[in-house]
Amino acid sequence: MIAQMLAVLLAVTAPPATPPAPGNGTPPRVCDGALPDPDNPERPVPVRVRLPSGTGPHPVILFSHGLGGSVEAGTRWATAWTEAGFAVIHLQHPGSDASLWRGLRGQEALAALRKGMDAKQFIARVEDVKLVLDAVGTPVAIGECPLSQLDSARIGIAGHSFGAQTVQALAGQQFRTPTGLISVGDPRIKAAIAFSPSPARAEPDESAFGKITMPFLSVTGTRDEVPGISDVSPKDRTRPFHAMPAGQKYLLVLDGADHMVFSGGEQRRPATSTDRRIERVVTEVSVAFWKAMLDATPTPNILDHPPALGLKDRWMAK
């Protein structure tokens, strides 16, 4: 199990070469770089920017990787989203990224990963997202990808695992402090997708998630757990959805889906027919969600009744 988990974390998916779209002017681009943090010059935030064809302004989706990940995370989902007309910015969070475990093996690697999942790194992740939000729509460029082509009025956020917790925080989850409940939610974000969400730890679910009013899609599976890293069960991952107030909230539970299939990266083993089915469903539903929430494109049939669901999959909307 440990070796398999580490193999996933090591997986690298190269950005696909996308041919120019005829008649759309500027072709799609993928650019790597980093955004400097003026408050912490020694900690620039690595990013990968994907721009669809055309000059925009494009709706944009931020992607936050899981514990020990990198800008490679979310490649599968981001490729589909970009093809659908959305820009994507992958964030890499220094301190909870692949640098944690590189060169380590077995229990040493797991211990190093657990150290990267603390309150300090969680706060740093939220600050990373806000740093990127500040750059959207400005004259800043990452390589040949100008962020001026991004629409600052149409921003979504997605993330996997620790990245899903980051998403929950930016969407408005409340946290208990000695002085009361606080939120680090950001109104610039208009919609969110959490792959493998987590329940609240020190606060009742209804109190923690009861103020999340933006459109929110929770995606999980019947095998969505990470022994050795987290004690969150597959059932626990449905709790945030049930605690959120009604109004454009969705829950997708895929039969047979494990934790790492939702990372959007390479699998730890040859992909099975179940994996491919899960990828098709997630792609279809997530594109429909973004189109409805960020692009004002009606998709009632898909969001009411996703056609690709299996007999044991579950879809809930409220």
Steps between C-alpha positions, in 0.01 A plus 500: 500500500776746596701427186190545286415830667850633446491390137194718451668797661799455269287483187559777248262582220650719229274776368341375179589665172174652378476605135374851427124524466405621152342842483556586866810714465741437787553125552478326839811541717654336807751712694704424813640760735465643850329792667714692750354560844577860604450405865733201475756549219669167579177308430383551141195295404552273197209502256402340171264704285279348230335740259235391250503632145405861442592813690233494770403617744480136609327371812771346718526204737770472767616148592657411838689169521487245779768433761836439330379608157607752239375697200458162328195426716166545332644467150224269381219726620674823398557374145126439460410833659735689271357323196158620621620862499625553855845619603659301783771597747662209685657611828793326668510564875859515638516314830223251421613405150719226351809642673374335820572143396748524213790263569317322783334159504251299702424615852746791476306639207167456674631672814629791291164530323309509829721788620394701198133478593488744791331831577799703385502342156122523476514875560785530248286326239216746551747788463637342180152499350440862595834593342389342172157661525672839527679431168195393297412760238815708559789573256703219663610227257618145565727431204289553190175485696372850589276498805331808356303256281330356810160624617525607865119495527476128412733302726453144624717285722556124516732281702573144605539366856705764692416717201130426561541626856659812351197536272260460792679778690493742206133416439407614850552216749508637855769412754496518878757728664538621861311816402221327309424377150696642210490458123769558238255473212560721199207661312702509178440125471159425348484118501697203633571130448651290779646163399514284816366761745553470876269559797568762765729399786430730794159634410157342429448456127195728492696782660809444285326474163171679560623830355619363164253658259686479168433217252698198625560154352637226729657199322594180683488121471421185696875426545608860562737458797874536572617262776819616667434864414143569607219333696229659283265230371315499167175574688665795678571661164128547437448694824590850371232475229230398748592788733498773233186706446287415199551683174719368215670239719585165340647168619647234270594164658655259251492128565848345516684834483809521721677808632765548235278470194371845595847659494471534123852361449650170397374185670714271716408206277368442150164671476199272527166534330367630833766774503415604146129507580566715807712740293223531240235574762715751690595677177140520378356619831779746583488665157122532529538651847755761387295590194191555711673693779773697321384516139124536550443208262182309586571134576187392686486148364855411607489664843154360576571149371859428386452246219828311549438385859525130583233309689687529833617860461320767697408853393331748732402861445341753730 
